[in-house]
């Protein structure tokens, strides 16, 4: 199956205005001159070469503009020339790294209108920008989990959450995204926030899966420590952290596993992506009801909003899709991480250690 939605491929300045090229893996291309479509190429997946031409009227006479080049999707490479009156204005080649580093241009500022929703959004921005809130949230999380369980387990839980979120932060920094740090939310978990927006599905995959992958590393380290020292709390941390990250890898939005599923499916076909997201939500409802996971029910409400926005922009995605190689790597990485976390839970379970009861109690509370 070939992805049929369009992606923004190129945006350059030409004669004081923006020239934007959008295209899909099916071969569709549209060229926009200051939001006006001036050239279009119909679907033809077999033809990599393209040519867009249009003319403008000016006081000096007619101006001929030509954009030509070769577009390769897997691996992604866009070689192009921009000519004005047969003179080369731009001659360049873009690769996936260039798309990843592309700055997302924000739209024009709108007039401020009072509303409770807007006021709440402003309050959230103020909270996110205040460093003291991180400390307050962390202290609140420590107090909440200490009240529910014990100070020792609260510290271990926060350690697991921070290590998981640090994996997300590390991936964001790898792609050059500005980060706001880690926020611990009492009774919910943690958040790794960034000021920048991603440009490719591969960025979404890596950022999403690096949290659970860092969790896998921590669980392995704790399990090895338990084998070497026989300190039972290390087995407890290993299995709890594994279960926590395995929960995050459920193929349900907005969990990390849901983002992995969404990026792979949408890279194949937008209809398949929507179906996969909806099926993930149905699976989440079943899991939430069957195991009594109250937290998952709350997250499903957030995920439904994300599915709605994916539906709204199904024909024009701002994200460069995964190529076939990246789809395979992403799927294998996901399966290996899930298997590793499941293996740790199984190994600790074989020892007769009662480390699984507390994690299940937390997820159900």
C-alpha positions, 0 to 999 in steps of 0.5 A: 500500500502507498501512503496517499496523504500529502506532506510538505516537501519544500518551502522556499522564498521566491521573489518575496513570497513563499513557494511551497511544494507538497507531495505524496508517495503515490506521486501527487504533487502540488505547488503553492505560490503564497497559498495559491495552487499554481501547478499540480501533478497527478498521481504517478508513483513510478515517475521520480522526476518532476517539473512545475511551471507557472508565470506571473505578470509584473510591471517589467513583463511576464516572469517564468518560474520553474521548479524541477528535480527528482524526488526519491522517497526511500530513502528520502532525497529531494534534488531540485532547481528553482529557475526564474526566467531560465536563471537558476535561483536555487540548486539544492538537495534535501535529505531526511535530516534536513526535514528533521531540522526544519523549523516549524513556522508559526501562523500569524498571531490572532486577536486575544479573546477571553474564554475560560478555555483560553484562560486555562491554556494560558495558565498551563503555559505559565505553569510549564514555564515556571521551574518551581512548578517542577519541584512542586509537582515532584514533591506532590508526587513523592507525598502522594505515593508515600501516603498510598504506599511507603516512602521507600517505594515512592522514591523507587517509583519516581526514579523509574518515572524520571529514568523513563522520561529522561529517555524521551528527553535524550531522544529530543535532544538527539534531534536538536529539539529544545526541551523544557524538562521533566514534569512529575504529575501526581497519580498520573506519571510523568511528562517530557516536554519540548518547545519544538514540533517534530517534522518526521514520523521517525522522530515520533518513533524514536522519541516515543520508544526511547522512554520504555527502552531506557526503562528496559535498561534500568530493569535489566540493571536492577535485575542483575543487581538483585542476582548479585546481592539478593536485595529484594527491593531491586527485584521489586524495582525491576519488575515494577519498572518493567510493568510500568514501561510495558503498560506504556507500550500498549498500542493505545494513544496517547501512550508510547506504544500508540505513537509507535503504532500510529507512525508505522500505520500512517506511513503505510496508508492514512486509512490504515492509520486511522483504523489502527488507532481506533482499534487500539482505542477499542482494545484499550477500553477492553483492557481498562474494563477487564483489569479495572485500570482507572488510569488507562480510562483517563488516558483513553479520553486524551487519546480520542482527541488525538485520533480526532486531529489525525482524522482532520489532517488525514490528507495533509500530514506535516510529518514525513512518513517512514520508509520501508526500512524504517517501518521494519526497524521500528516494528522490530525495536518495538517487539524486542523492547516488549519482549525484554520487559515481558521477559524480566517480569517472567524471570522475577515471577519464576523466583516466587517473589511477590513483586507484581502485586504492588504495581498492579495495585497502582495501575488499578488505583 
